[in-house]
Amino acid sequence: MQEKDMVNDYLSMINSSLAGYGGIISQTDNEELRQTIQQMRNQDELRQYKLYQTAKQKGYYKPAQQATQSEIGTVKSEFTMQNASK
C-alpha cells in the first residue's frame, strides 16, 4: 500500500470517528464520560487537521475550490430565512 492510500484511509477513519462523537456526546448523561469523549474528539480533530495539512502539502488531497462571496451570501441568507421561520 502506498503512503497516499494510507494517509487517505487514516483521514477517512478519523473523519468517521469525528462524525460519531457528536451523537455520543449529546446522549451521554454521565458528566465524566461526556468530558472524556469530548477530549477524545478534540484530540482526533487536532490529529485530523495535522494529517489533512500533510496530505494537502504532499498533493494527496486537493480541497474544493473556495466559495465566492456571492455563494457565501446565498447560503447565509438561506440559513437566516430557515431559522427565522422556526
PyMOL Python script that loads the backbone (N, CA, C, O; Angstrom):
from pymol import cmd

cmd.read_pdbstr("""\
ATOM      1  N   MET A   1       0.851  -1.178   0.000  1.00  0.00           N
ATOM      2  CA  MET A   1       0.000   0.000   0.000  1.00  0.00           C
ATOM      3  C   MET A   1       0.896   1.239   0.000  1.00  0.00           C
ATOM      4  O   MET A   1       1.877   1.307   0.741  1.00  0.00           O
ATOM      5  N   GLN A   2       0.558   2.187  -0.812  1.00  0.00           N
ATOM      6  CA  GLN A   2       1.349   3.402  -0.914  1.00  0.00           C
ATOM      7  C   GLN A   2       0.976   4.390   0.188  1.00  0.00           C
ATOM      8  O   GLN A   2      -0.109   4.332   0.765  1.00  0.00           O
ATOM      9  N   GLU A   3       1.916   5.303   0.461  1.00  0.00           N
ATOM     10  CA  GLU A   3       1.704   6.289   1.523  1.00  0.00           C
ATOM     11  C   GLU A   3       0.417   7.088   1.298  1.00  0.00           C
ATOM     12  O   GLU A   3      -0.332   7.339   2.241  1.00  0.00           O
ATOM     13  N   LYS A   4       0.167   7.480   0.066  1.00  0.00           N
ATOM     14  CA  LYS A   4      -1.035   8.261  -0.237  1.00  0.00           C
ATOM     15  C   LYS A   4      -2.292   7.504   0.190  1.00  0.00           C
ATOM     16  O   LYS A   4      -3.196   8.089   0.788  1.00  0.00           O
ATOM     17  N   ASP A   5      -2.351   6.220  -0.111  1.00  0.00           N
ATOM     18  CA  ASP A   5      -3.512   5.408   0.253  1.00  0.00           C
ATOM     19  C   ASP A   5      -3.654   5.292   1.766  1.00  0.00           C
ATOM     20  O   ASP A   5      -4.761   5.359   2.300  1.00  0.00           O
ATOM     21  N   MET A   6      -2.526   5.118   2.453  1.00  0.00           N
ATOM     22  CA  MET A   6      -2.568   5.008   3.916  1.00  0.00           C
ATOM     23  C   MET A   6      -3.051   6.308   4.547  1.00  0.00           C
ATOM     24  O   MET A   6      -3.863   6.290   5.472  1.00  0.00           O
ATOM     25  N   VAL A   7      -2.556   7.426   4.048  1.00  0.00           N
ATOM     26  CA  VAL A   7      -2.970   8.728   4.580  1.00  0.00           C
ATOM     27  C   VAL A   7      -4.459   8.937   4.346  1.00  0.00           C
ATOM     28  O   VAL A   7      -5.180   9.354   5.252  1.00  0.00           O
ATOM     29  N   ASN A   8      -4.922   8.648   3.134  1.00  0.00           N
ATOM     30  CA  ASN A   8      -6.341   8.835   2.830  1.00  0.00           C
ATOM     31  C   ASN A   8      -7.232   7.904   3.646  1.00  0.00           C
ATOM     32  O   ASN A   8      -8.313   8.304   4.080  1.00  0.00           O
ATOM     33  N   ASP A   9      -6.785   6.653   3.862  1.00  0.00           N
ATOM     34  CA  ASP A   9      -7.552   5.724   4.697  1.00  0.00           C
ATOM     35  C   ASP A   9      -7.637   6.220   6.128  1.00  0.00           C
ATOM     36  O   ASP A   9      -8.700   6.182   6.747  1.00  0.00           O
ATOM     37  N   TYR A  10      -6.506   6.686   6.649  1.00  0.00           N
ATOM     38  CA  TYR A  10      -6.478   7.184   8.027  1.00  0.00           C
ATOM     39  C   TYR A  10      -7.357   8.429   8.169  1.00  0.00           C
ATOM     40  O   TYR A  10      -8.085   8.570   9.152  1.00  0.00           O
ATOM     41  N   LEU A  11      -7.286   9.321   7.195  1.00  0.00           N
ATOM     42  CA  LEU A  11      -8.156  10.506   7.224  1.00  0.00           C
ATOM     43  C   LEU A  11      -9.622  10.096   7.223  1.00  0.00           C
ATOM     44  O   LEU A  11     -10.433  10.669   7.951  1.00  0.00           O
ATOM     45  N   SER A  12      -9.953   9.119   6.418  1.00  0.00           N
ATOM     46  CA  SER A  12     -11.332   8.641   6.344  1.00  0.00           C
ATOM     47  C   SER A  12     -11.788   8.066   7.689  1.00  0.00           C
ATOM     48  O   SER A  12     -12.911   8.314   8.126  1.00  0.00           O
ATOM     49  N   MET A  13     -10.916   7.303   8.334  1.00  0.00           N
ATOM     50  CA  MET A  13     -11.268   6.718   9.639  1.00  0.00           C
ATOM     51  C   MET A  13     -11.463   7.806  10.697  1.00  0.00           C
ATOM     52  O   MET A  13     -12.416   7.754  11.476  1.00  0.00           O
ATOM     53  N   ILE A  14     -10.569   8.780  10.724  1.00  0.00           N
ATOM     54  CA  ILE A  14     -10.709   9.865  11.705  1.00  0.00           C
ATOM     55  C   ILE A  14     -11.986  10.647  11.440  1.00  0.00           C
ATOM     56  O   ILE A  14     -12.706  10.991  12.378  1.00  0.00           O
ATOM     57  N   ASN A  15     -12.275  10.932  10.177  1.00  0.00           N
ATOM     58  CA  ASN A  15     -13.497  11.674   9.849  1.00  0.00           C
ATOM     59  C   ASN A  15     -14.741  10.913  10.288  1.00  0.00           C
ATOM     60  O   ASN A  15     -15.702  11.520  10.761  1.00  0.00           O
ATOM     61  N   SER A  16     -14.734   9.604  10.137  1.00  0.00           N
ATOM     62  CA  SER A  16     -15.871   8.792  10.596  1.00  0.00           C
ATOM     63  C   SER A  16     -16.017   8.868  12.107  1.00  0.00           C
ATOM     64  O   SER A  16     -17.127   8.990  12.625  1.00  0.00           O
ATOM     65  N   SER A  17     -14.900   8.796  12.808  1.00  0.00           N
ATOM     66  CA  SER A  17     -14.932   8.912  14.272  1.00  0.00           C
ATOM     67  C   SER A  17     -15.491  10.267  14.690  1.00  0.00           C
ATOM     68  O   SER A  17     -16.329  10.353  15.588  1.00  0.00           O
ATOM     69  N   LEU A  18     -15.019  11.322  14.034  1.00  0.00           N
ATOM     70  CA  LEU A  18     -15.484  12.665  14.381  1.00  0.00           C
ATOM     71  C   LEU A  18     -16.989  12.799  14.180  1.00  0.00           C
ATOM     72  O   LEU A  18     -17.671  13.443  14.977  1.00  0.00           O
ATOM     73  N   ALA A  19     -17.498  12.196  13.127  1.00  0.00           N
ATOM     74  CA  ALA A  19     -18.935  12.260  12.865  1.00  0.00           C
ATOM     75  C   ALA A  19     -19.725  11.562  13.967  1.00  0.00           C
ATOM     76  O   ALA A  19     -20.832  11.986  14.296  1.00  0.00           O
ATOM     77  N   GLY A  20     -19.175  10.513  14.530  1.00  0.00           N
ATOM     78  CA  GLY A  20     -19.877   9.771  15.577  1.00  0.00           C
ATOM     79  C   GLY A  20     -19.838  10.412  16.945  1.00  0.00           C
ATOM     80  O   GLY A  20     -20.749  10.207  17.747  1.00  0.00           O
ATOM     81  N   TYR A  21     -18.807  11.182  17.230  1.00  0.00           N
ATOM     82  CA  TYR A  21     -18.676  11.775  18.562  1.00  0.00           C
ATOM     83  C   TYR A  21     -19.865  12.664  18.932  1.00  0.00           C
ATOM     84  O   TYR A  21     -20.326  12.628  20.073  1.00  0.00           O
ATOM     85  N   GLY A  22     -20.359  13.450  17.996  1.00  0.00           N
ATOM     86  CA  GLY A  22     -21.461  14.369  18.293  1.00  0.00           C
ATOM     87  C   GLY A  22     -22.684  13.651  18.834  1.00  0.00           C
ATOM     88  O   GLY A  22     -23.289  14.089  19.812  1.00  0.00           O
ATOM     89  N   GLY A  23     -23.041  12.558  18.200  1.00  0.00           N
ATOM     90  CA  GLY A  23     -24.202  11.790  18.657  1.00  0.00           C
ATOM     91  C   GLY A  23     -23.990  11.193  20.024  1.00  0.00           C
ATOM     92  O   GLY A  23     -24.898  11.186  20.855  1.00  0.00           O
ATOM     93  N   ILE A  24     -22.794  10.692  20.262  1.00  0.00           N
ATOM     94  CA  ILE A  24     -22.498  10.088  21.560  1.00  0.00           C
ATOM     95  C   ILE A  24     -22.502  11.141  22.650  1.00  0.00           C
ATOM     96  O   ILE A  24     -23.099  10.942  23.708  1.00  0.00           O
ATOM     97  N   ILE A  25     -21.841  12.259  22.399  1.00  0.00           N
ATOM     98  CA  ILE A  25     -21.752  13.327  23.403  1.00  0.00           C
ATOM     99  C   ILE A  25     -23.138  13.857  23.759  1.00  0.00           C
ATOM    100  O   ILE A  25     -23.443  14.075  24.931  1.00  0.00           O
ATOM    101  N   SER A  26     -23.962  14.061  22.759  1.00  0.00           N
ATOM    102  CA  SER A  26     -25.286  14.644  23.017  1.00  0.00           C
ATOM    103  C   SER A  26     -26.210  13.706  23.788  1.00  0.00           C
ATOM    104  O   SER A  26     -27.208  14.151  24.355  1.00  0.00           O
ATOM    105  N   GLN A  27     -25.888  12.412  23.814  1.00  0.00           N
ATOM    106  CA  GLN A  27     -26.750  11.451  24.500  1.00  0.00           C
ATOM    107  C   GLN A  27     -26.141  10.908  25.788  1.00  0.00           C
ATOM    108  O   GLN A  27     -26.685   9.984  26.393  1.00  0.00           O
ATOM    109  N   THR A  28     -25.013  11.479  26.209  1.00  0.00           N
ATOM    110  CA  THR A  28     -24.334  10.993  27.405  1.00  0.00           C
ATOM    111  C   THR A  28     -24.705  11.845  28.606  1.00  0.00           C
ATOM    112  O   THR A  28     -24.492  13.057  28.618  1.00  0.00           O
ATOM    113  N   ASP A  29     -25.256  11.198  29.603  1.00  0.00           N
ATOM    114  CA  ASP A  29     -25.698  11.898  30.813  1.00  0.00           C
ATOM    115  C   ASP A  29     -24.584  11.987  31.856  1.00  0.00           C
ATOM    116  O   ASP A  29     -24.543  12.939  32.636  1.00  0.00           O
ATOM    117  N   ASN A  30     -23.691  11.017  31.876  1.00  0.00           N
ATOM    118  CA  ASN A  30     -22.603  10.982  32.847  1.00  0.00           C
ATOM    119  C   ASN A  30     -21.577  12.053  32.479  1.00  0.00           C
ATOM    120  O   ASN A  30     -20.964  11.988  31.414  1.00  0.00           O
ATOM    121  N   GLU A  31     -21.392  13.034  33.358  1.00  0.00           N
ATOM    122  CA  GLU A  31     -20.538  14.190  33.057  1.00  0.00           C
ATOM    123  C   GLU A  31     -19.076  13.785  32.824  1.00  0.00           C
ATOM    124  O   GLU A  31     -18.416  14.319  31.933  1.00  0.00           O
ATOM    125  N   GLU A  32     -18.581  12.851  33.622  1.00  0.00           N
ATOM    126  CA  GLU A  32     -17.187  12.427  33.463  1.00  0.00           C
ATOM    127  C   GLU A  32     -16.978  11.726  32.119  1.00  0.00           C
ATOM    128  O   GLU A  32     -15.989  11.972  31.429  1.00  0.00           O
ATOM    129  N   LEU A  33     -17.908  10.863  31.759  1.00  0.00           N
ATOM    130  CA  LEU A  33     -17.828  10.190  30.471  1.00  0.00           C
ATOM    131  C   LEU A  33     -17.947  11.195  29.331  1.00  0.00           C
ATOM    132  O   LEU A  33     -17.228  11.110  28.335  1.00  0.00           O
ATOM    133  N   ARG A  34     -18.855  12.137  29.488  1.00  0.00           N
ATOM    134  CA  ARG A  34     -19.050  13.176  28.467  1.00  0.00           C
ATOM    135  C   ARG A  34     -17.758  13.962  28.238  1.00  0.00           C
ATOM    136  O   ARG A  34     -17.371  14.206  27.095  1.00  0.00           O
ATOM    137  N   GLN A  35     -17.094  14.357  29.322  1.00  0.00           N
ATOM    138  CA  GLN A  35     -15.846  15.110  29.197  1.00  0.00           C
ATOM    139  C   GLN A  35     -14.746  14.273  28.546  1.00  0.00           C
ATOM    140  O   GLN A  35     -13.959  14.785  27.750  1.00  0.00           O
ATOM    141  N   THR A  36     -14.696  12.992  28.886  1.00  0.00           N
ATOM    142  CA  THR A  36     -13.701  12.099  28.298  1.00  0.00           C
ATOM    143  C   THR A  36     -13.910  11.991  26.795  1.00  0.00           C
ATOM    144  O   THR A  36     -12.950  12.063  26.027  1.00  0.00           O
ATOM    145  N   ILE A  37     -15.144  11.820  26.377  1.00  0.00           N
ATOM    146  CA  ILE A  37     -15.433  11.697  24.942  1.00  0.00           C
ATOM    147  C   ILE A  37     -15.153  13.020  24.226  1.00  0.00           C
ATOM    148  O   ILE A  37     -14.672  13.018  23.093  1.00  0.00           O
ATOM    149  N   GLN A  38     -15.447  14.138  24.872  1.00  0.00           N
ATOM    150  CA  GLN A  38     -15.137  15.437  24.280  1.00  0.00           C
ATOM    151  C   GLN A  38     -13.630  15.602  24.098  1.00  0.00           C
ATOM    152  O   GLN A  38     -13.182  16.140  23.086  1.00  0.00           O
ATOM    153  N   GLN A  39     -12.850  15.141  25.070  1.00  0.00           N
ATOM    154  CA  GLN A  39     -11.390  15.206  24.952  1.00  0.00           C
ATOM    155  C   GLN A  39     -10.905  14.327  23.804  1.00  0.00           C
ATOM    156  O   GLN A  39     -10.013  14.714  23.049  1.00  0.00           O
ATOM    157  N   MET A  40     -11.494  13.151  23.679  1.00  0.00           N
ATOM    158  CA  MET A  40     -11.133  12.255  22.577  1.00  0.00           C
ATOM    159  C   MET A  40     -11.446  12.921  21.235  1.00  0.00           C
ATOM    160  O   MET A  40     -10.648  12.866  20.299  1.00  0.00           O
ATOM    161  N   ARG A  41     -12.619  13.551  21.161  1.00  0.00           N
ATOM    162  CA  ARG A  41     -12.998  14.245  19.930  1.00  0.00           C
ATOM    163  C   ARG A  41     -12.009  15.365  19.622  1.00  0.00           C
ATOM    164  O   ARG A  41     -11.569  15.516  18.483  1.00  0.00           O
ATOM    165  N   ASN A  42     -11.661  16.151  20.647  1.00  0.00           N
ATOM    166  CA  ASN A  42     -10.732  17.259  20.439  1.00  0.00           C
ATOM    167  C   ASN A  42      -9.373  16.765  19.952  1.00  0.00           C
ATOM    168  O   ASN A  42      -8.770  17.377  19.071  1.00  0.00           O
ATOM    169  N   GLN A  43      -8.889  15.664  20.520  1.00  0.00           N
ATOM    170  CA  GLN A  43      -7.604  15.092  20.094  1.00  0.00           C
ATOM    171  C   GLN A  43      -7.691  14.598  18.651  1.00  0.00           C
ATOM    172  O   GLN A  43      -6.761  14.795  17.869  1.00  0.00           O
ATOM    173  N   ASP A  44      -8.793  13.964  18.301  1.00  0.00           N
ATOM    174  CA  ASP A  44      -8.969  13.498  16.925  1.00  0.00           C
ATOM    175  C   ASP A  44      -9.077  14.666  15.947  1.00  0.00           C
ATOM    176  O   ASP A  44      -8.598  14.573  14.817  1.00  0.00           O
ATOM    177  N   GLU A  45      -9.703  15.765  16.372  1.00  0.00           N
ATOM    178  CA  GLU A  45      -9.790  16.933  15.490  1.00  0.00           C
ATOM    179  C   GLU A  45      -8.400  17.497  15.211  1.00  0.00           C
ATOM    180  O   GLU A  45      -8.095  17.866  14.077  1.00  0.00           O
ATOM    181  N   LEU A  46      -7.559  17.564  16.238  1.00  0.00           N
ATOM    182  CA  LEU A  46      -6.190  18.046  16.047  1.00  0.00           C
ATOM    183  C   LEU A  46      -5.403  17.099  15.137  1.00  0.00           C
ATOM    184  O   LEU A  46      -4.695  17.541  14.232  1.00  0.00           O
ATOM    185  N   ARG A  47      -5.533  15.805  15.382  1.00  0.00           N
ATOM    186  CA  ARG A  47      -4.846  14.791  14.573  1.00  0.00           C
ATOM    187  C   ARG A  47      -5.315  14.865  13.125  1.00  0.00           C
ATOM    188  O   ARG A  47      -4.506  14.790  12.201  1.00  0.00           O
ATOM    189  N   GLN A  48      -6.621  15.013  12.930  1.00  0.00           N
ATOM    190  CA  GLN A  48      -7.181  15.074  11.582  1.00  0.00           C
ATOM    191  C   GLN A  48      -6.643  16.287  10.840  1.00  0.00           C
ATOM    192  O   GLN A  48      -6.289  16.186   9.666  1.00  0.00           O
ATOM    193  N   TYR A  49      -6.577  17.444  11.516  1.00  0.00           N
ATOM    194  CA  TYR A  49      -6.129  18.665  10.856  1.00  0.00           C
ATOM    195  C   TYR A  49      -4.650  18.583  10.477  1.00  0.00           C
ATOM    196  O   TYR A  49      -4.259  19.029   9.398  1.00  0.00           O
ATOM    197  N   LYS A  50      -3.824  18.012  11.366  1.00  0.00           N
ATOM    198  CA  LYS A  50      -2.401  17.853  11.046  1.00  0.00           C
ATOM    199  C   LYS A  50      -2.217  16.919   9.854  1.00  0.00           C
ATOM    200  O   LYS A  50      -1.418  17.194   8.959  1.00  0.00           O
ATOM    201  N   LEU A  51      -2.954  15.825   9.849  1.00  0.00           N
ATOM    202  CA  LEU A  51      -2.855  14.879   8.744  1.00  0.00           C
ATOM    203  C   LEU A  51      -3.381  15.499   7.447  1.00  0.00           C
ATOM    204  O   LEU A  51      -2.813  15.286   6.376  1.00  0.00           O
ATOM    205  N   TYR A  52      -4.460  16.261   7.551  1.00  0.00           N
ATOM    206  CA  TYR A  52      -5.004  16.971   6.384  1.00  0.00           C
ATOM    207  C   TYR A  52      -3.955  17.912   5.801  1.00  0.00           C
ATOM    208  O   TYR A  52      -3.768  17.969   4.585  1.00  0.00           O
ATOM    209  N   GLN A  53      -3.269  18.654   6.682  1.00  0.00           N
ATOM    210  CA  GLN A  53      -2.243  19.595   6.212  1.00  0.00           C
ATOM    211  C   GLN A  53      -1.115  18.848   5.492  1.00  0.00           C
ATOM    212  O   GLN A  53      -0.625  19.302   4.458  1.00  0.00           O
ATOM    213  N   THR A  54      -0.709  17.707   6.044  1.00  0.00           N
ATOM    214  CA  THR A  54       0.336  16.900   5.421  1.00  0.00           C
ATOM    215  C   THR A  54      -0.123  16.385   4.060  1.00  0.00           C
ATOM    216  O   THR A  54       0.621  16.459   3.082  1.00  0.00           O
ATOM    217  N   ALA A  55      -1.348  15.863   3.998  1.00  0.00           N
ATOM    218  CA  ALA A  55      -1.888  15.331   2.745  1.00  0.00           C
ATOM    219  C   ALA A  55      -1.980  16.433   1.687  1.00  0.00           C
ATOM    220  O   ALA A  55      -1.661  16.214   0.518  1.00  0.00           O
ATOM    221  N   LYS A  56      -2.409  17.588   2.103  1.00  0.00           N
ATOM    222  CA  LYS A  56      -2.538  18.717   1.166  1.00  0.00           C
ATOM    223  C   LYS A  56      -1.156  19.139   0.659  1.00  0.00           C
ATOM    224  O   LYS A  56      -0.971  19.379  -0.534  1.00  0.00           O
ATOM    225  N   GLN A  57      -0.196  19.224   1.571  1.00  0.00           N
ATOM    226  CA  GLN A  57       1.159  19.636   1.207  1.00  0.00           C
ATOM    227  C   GLN A  57       1.804  18.658   0.223  1.00  0.00           C
ATOM    228  O   GLN A  57       2.512  19.073  -0.694  1.00  0.00           O
ATOM    229  N   LYS A  58       1.559  17.363   0.415  1.00  0.00           N
ATOM    230  CA  LYS A  58       2.152  16.347  -0.456  1.00  0.00           C
ATOM    231  C   LYS A  58       1.362  16.130  -1.737  1.00  0.00           C
ATOM    232  O   LYS A  58       1.764  15.340  -2.592  1.00  0.00           O
ATOM    233  N   GLY A  59       0.249  16.823  -1.872  1.00  0.00           N
ATOM    234  CA  GLY A  59      -0.561  16.691  -3.076  1.00  0.00           C
ATOM    235  C   GLY A  59      -1.474  15.479  -3.066  1.00  0.00           C
ATOM    236  O   GLY A  59      -1.996  15.090  -4.111  1.00  0.00           O
ATOM    237  N   TYR A  60      -1.675  14.868  -1.885  1.00  0.00           N
ATOM    238  CA  TYR A  60      -2.555  13.704  -1.773  1.00  0.00           C
ATOM    239  C   TYR A  60      -4.017  14.122  -1.708  1.00  0.00           C
ATOM    240  O   TYR A  60      -4.918  13.324  -1.967  1.00  0.00           O
ATOM    241  N   TYR A  61      -4.235  15.372  -1.361  1.00  0.00           N
ATOM    242  CA  TYR A  61      -5.599  15.859  -1.200  1.00  0.00           C
ATOM    243  C   TYR A  61      -5.695  17.228  -1.830  1.00  0.00           C
ATOM    244  O   TYR A  61      -4.863  18.099  -1.574  1.00  0.00           O
ATOM    245  N   LYS A  62      -6.675  17.414  -2.627  1.00  0.00           N
ATOM    246  CA  LYS A  62      -6.910  18.721  -3.242  1.00  0.00           C
ATOM    247  C   LYS A  62      -8.257  19.233  -2.758  1.00  0.00           C
ATOM    248  O   LYS A  62      -9.297  18.675  -3.108  1.00  0.00           O
ATOM    249  N   PRO A  63      -8.246  20.302  -1.949  1.00  0.00           N
ATOM    250  CA  PRO A  63      -9.513  20.826  -1.430  1.00  0.00           C
ATOM    251  C   PRO A  63     -10.380  21.399  -2.546  1.00  0.00           C
ATOM    252  O   PRO A  63      -9.894  21.767  -3.615  1.00  0.00           O
ATOM    253  N   ALA A  64     -11.650  21.459  -2.269  1.00  0.00           N
ATOM    254  CA  ALA A  64     -12.591  22.044  -3.228  1.00  0.00           C
ATOM    255  C   ALA A  64     -12.263  23.530  -3.415  1.00  0.00           C
ATOM    256  O   ALA A  64     -11.663  24.168  -2.550  1.00  0.00           O
ATOM    257  N   GLN A  65     -12.664  24.044  -4.541  1.00  0.00           N
ATOM    258  CA  GLN A  65     -12.455  25.459  -4.816  1.00  0.00           C
ATOM    259  C   GLN A  65     -13.211  26.288  -3.784  1.00  0.00           C
ATOM    260  O   GLN A  65     -14.331  25.944  -3.408  1.00  0.00           O
ATOM    261  N   GLN A  66     -12.604  27.372  -3.331  1.00  0.00           N
ATOM    262  CA  GLN A  66     -13.245  28.206  -2.321  1.00  0.00           C
ATOM    263  C   GLN A  66     -14.497  28.872  -2.889  1.00  0.00           C
ATOM    264  O   GLN A  66     -14.563  29.239  -4.062  1.00  0.00           O
ATOM    265  N   ALA A  67     -15.480  29.010  -2.013  1.00  0.00           N
ATOM    266  CA  ALA A  67     -16.743  29.648  -2.404  1.00  0.00           C
ATOM    267  C   ALA A  67     -16.524  31.142  -2.627  1.00  0.00           C
ATOM    268  O   ALA A  67     -15.682  31.768  -1.984  1.00  0.00           O
ATOM    269  N   THR A  68     -17.297  31.689  -3.550  1.00  0.00           N
ATOM    270  CA  THR A  68     -17.248  33.134  -3.787  1.00  0.00           C
ATOM    271  C   THR A  68     -18.057  33.847  -2.703  1.00  0.00           C
ATOM    272  O   THR A  68     -18.844  33.220  -1.994  1.00  0.00           O
ATOM    273  N   GLN A  69     -17.862  35.133  -2.583  1.00  0.00           N
ATOM    274  CA  GLN A  69     -18.633  35.908  -1.610  1.00  0.00           C
ATOM    275  C   GLN A  69     -20.124  35.828  -1.918  1.00  0.00           C
ATOM    276  O   GLN A  69     -20.949  35.804  -1.006  1.00  0.00           O
ATOM    277  N   SER A  70     -20.461  35.787  -3.184  1.00  0.00           N
ATOM    278  CA  SER A  70     -21.862  35.672  -3.581  1.00  0.00           C
ATOM    279  C   SER A  70     -22.460  34.342  -3.103  1.00  0.00           C
ATOM    280  O   SER A  70     -23.575  34.310  -2.583  1.00  0.00           O
ATOM    281  N   GLU A  71     -21.721  33.261  -3.279  1.00  0.00           N
ATOM    282  CA  GLU A  71     -22.192  31.945  -2.828  1.00  0.00           C
ATOM    283  C   GLU A  71     -22.333  31.899  -1.304  1.00  0.00           C
ATOM    284  O   GLU A  71     -23.297  31.341  -0.780  1.00  0.00           O
ATOM    285  N   ILE A  72     -21.382  32.480  -0.613  1.00  0.00           N
ATOM    286  CA  ILE A  72     -21.444  32.535   0.850  1.00  0.00           C
ATOM    287  C   ILE A  72     -22.673  33.329   1.290  1.00  0.00           C
ATOM    288  O   ILE A  72     -23.384  32.923   2.210  1.00  0.00           O
ATOM    289  N   GLY A  73     -22.918  34.458   0.632  1.00  0.00           N
ATOM    290  CA  GLY A  73     -24.081  35.274   0.946  1.00  0.00           C
ATOM    291  C   GLY A  73     -25.386  34.530   0.723  1.00  0.00           C
ATOM    292  O   GLY A  73     -26.316  34.655   1.520  1.00  0.00           O
ATOM    293  N   THR A  74     -25.464  33.759  -0.350  1.00  0.00           N
ATOM    294  CA  THR A  74     -26.662  32.981  -0.644  1.00  0.00           C
ATOM    295  C   THR A  74     -26.934  31.962   0.461  1.00  0.00           C
ATOM    296  O   THR A  74     -28.069  31.830   0.920  1.00  0.00           O
ATOM    297  N   VAL A  75     -25.902  31.247   0.885  1.00  0.00           N
ATOM    298  CA  VAL A  75     -26.066  30.242   1.938  1.00  0.00           C
ATOM    299  C   VAL A  75     -26.467  30.902   3.250  1.00  0.00           C
ATOM    300  O   VAL A  75     -27.359  30.414   3.945  1.00  0.00           O
ATOM    301  N   LYS A  76     -25.815  32.008   3.593  1.00  0.00           N
ATOM    302  CA  LYS A  76     -26.168  32.735   4.822  1.00  0.00           C
ATOM    303  C   LYS A  76     -27.627  33.174   4.786  1.00  0.00           C
ATOM    304  O   LYS A  76     -28.350  33.052   5.774  1.00  0.00           O
ATOM    305  N   SER A  77     -28.034  33.671   3.666  1.00  0.00           N
ATOM    306  CA  SER A  77     -29.404  34.142   3.514  1.00  0.00           C
ATOM    307  C   SER A  77     -30.394  32.995   3.675  1.00  0.00           C
ATOM    308  O   SER A  77     -31.429  33.157   4.322  1.00  0.00           O
ATOM    309  N   GLU A  78     -30.088  31.838   3.094  1.00  0.00           N
ATOM    310  CA  GLU A  78     -30.977  30.680   3.219  1.00  0.00           C
ATOM    311  C   GLU A  78     -31.087  30.218   4.667  1.00  0.00           C
ATOM    312  O   GLU A  78     -32.180  29.900   5.135  1.00  0.00           O
ATOM    313  N   PHE A  79     -29.959  30.179   5.383  1.00  0.00           N
ATOM    314  CA  PHE A  79     -29.988  29.775   6.785  1.00  0.00           C
ATOM    315  C   PHE A  79     -30.735  30.789   7.641  1.00  0.00           C
ATOM    316  O   PHE A  79     -31.459  30.417   8.565  1.00  0.00           O
ATOM    317  N   THR A  80     -30.560  32.058   7.334  1.00  0.00           N
ATOM    318  CA  THR A  80     -31.260  33.098   8.085  1.00  0.00           C
ATOM    319  C   THR A  80     -32.760  32.971   7.904  1.00  0.00           C
ATOM    320  O   THR A  80     -33.519  33.095   8.866  1.00  0.00           O
ATOM    321  N   MET A  81     -33.191  32.722   6.672  1.00  0.00           N
ATOM    322  CA  MET A  81     -34.619  32.574   6.407  1.00  0.00           C
ATOM    323  C   MET A  81     -35.175  31.313   7.083  1.00  0.00           C
ATOM    324  O   MET A  81     -36.284  31.333   7.616  1.00  0.00           O
ATOM    325  N   GLN A  82     -34.403  30.217   7.061  1.00  0.00           N
ATOM    326  CA  GLN A  82     -34.849  28.975   7.692  1.00  0.00           C
ATOM    327  C   GLN A  82     -34.979  29.141   9.197  1.00  0.00           C
ATOM    328  O   GLN A  82     -35.948  28.676   9.796  1.00  0.00           O
ATOM    329  N   ASN A  83     -34.009  29.798   9.805  1.00  0.00           N
ATOM    330  CA  ASN A  83     -34.039  29.979  11.261  1.00  0.00           C
ATOM    331  C   ASN A  83     -35.121  30.970  11.674  1.00  0.00           C
ATOM    332  O   ASN A  83     -35.683  30.851  12.762  1.00  0.00           O
ATOM    333  N   ALA A  84     -35.416  31.938  10.826  1.00  0.00           N
ATOM    334  CA  ALA A  84     -36.459  32.912  11.145  1.00  0.00           C
ATOM    335  C   ALA A  84     -37.840  32.276  11.107  1.00  0.00           C
ATOM    336  O   ALA A  84     -38.746  32.719  11.812  1.00  0.00           O
ATOM    337  N   SER A  85     -38.008  31.243  10.291  1.00  0.00           N
ATOM    338  CA  SER A  85     -39.313  30.602  10.158  1.00  0.00           C
ATOM    339  C   SER A  85     -39.576  29.575  11.252  1.00  0.00           C
ATOM    340  O   SER A  85     -40.681  29.040  11.338  1.00  0.00           O
ATOM    341  N   LYS A  86     -38.597  29.293  12.075  1.00  0.00           N
ATOM    342  CA  LYS A  86     -38.776  28.278  13.150  1.00  0.00           C
ATOM    343  C   LYS A  86     -39.334  28.874  14.400  1.00  0.00           C
ATOM    344  O   LYS A  86     -39.541  28.164  15.384  1.00  0.00           O
TER     345      LYS A  86
END
""", "prot")
cmd.dss("prot")
cmd.show_as("cartoon", "prot")
cmd.util.cbc("prot")
cmd.orient("prot")
